[in-house]
Amino acid sequence: MRTIQSFILRLLVDADQPEALHGVLRCVSDDTEQAFADETSLIDLLRHQVNRSARSSITATPTGESHEP
């Protein structure tokens, strides 16, 4: 099953180092916000959010009750 997950990505660009990637990632569904300092940490944050969301959708039924694993 596919789901759509929305994020707001705020990039903080330093004019002296425009190639440096850092900023803040906000997950729209739960309004959490996490800072990242480089490309690797941004990808890690995205994977963490996607995996966390996938785990919660697998364990919940359409009525909101939990499945027995």
Sequence and secondary structure as in RCSB ss.txt:
>XXXX:A:sequence
MRTIQSFILRLLVDADQPEALHGVLRCVSDDTEQAFADETSLIDLLRHQVNRSARSSITATPTGESHEP
>XXXX:A:secstr
      EEEEE  BTTBTT   EEEEETTTTEEEEESSHHHHHHHHHHHHHHHHHHHHHB TTS B   
